[in-house]
Amino acid sequence: MSEIPNADEPTTVLSDEQSWELLASEKVGRLVVVVNGRPEIYPVNYAIRDRKVYFRSGEGSKLAELTVYPQVAFQVDHIEANDAWSVVLHGRAHILQHFSDVQAVDALGLTTWVPDSKFNYVELVTSEISGRRFSLVEH
């Protein structure tokens, strides 16, 4: 992992590997999809395997739009007392159809916030990832 930025250089660009490591350290991200021609943001619990992001979704506009327009953005960030980081990826989402794929995602420990009907499993295949680490300086 790169050094934490300092006041002289408050932003550090992260490598792809560093970005994936940080993504793997969190459990909640923001999925950006286009719904009726307008960007919408949804918080999702997620898991990572083989540089792919997995999440579950119930029926509704988010899932419907993923089938029509599968290009998405996904963002995760973390803020501490003196530093923060943000990772953004772009990619293509598709709904998992095979039972063996769903079982493999279940084995990752993917859970949802509330016990509801999120029976659809979605895989996000990344085409681009970028990450930044920020030094939080007091003014």
C-alpha positions, 0 to 999 in steps of 0.5 A: 500500500502506498504511503498516506499522503501528507500536507505537501501532497494531499492526494495519492493516486492508487494502483489497480491492486491497491484499489482492489485491496481497499474495495475488499476491506469494505462491505457497502458501496454505491451502485450508479445505474441509469433509470428512465434516462436519469442516473440513480444511486443505490447503496448495496452490500457487496462482496469481491472475488476475482476482481469482480463485484457481487451484490443482491437485488430485489425486483424493481427499477434497479434490476430492470434497468440493469437488464436494459442498460448494463453499463454501471459505475460503482463507488466505495469510500472510507474516511478516518480521522486524518485520511480518506480514500475513494475507489470508483469502477466502471463496468458491466452488470449482469444477473447470475442465472446458474445455481452454481454461480449463486452458490459461489457468491453465497460462499463469499458471505454476501448478506443484505442489510434487511431480510427481504426478497433480494433473490437476484444475484448480480455480477459486475465485471470491471472495465476500469478502476481508479482510486485515490487516497486523501490526506485530511488537513485542518484549515 
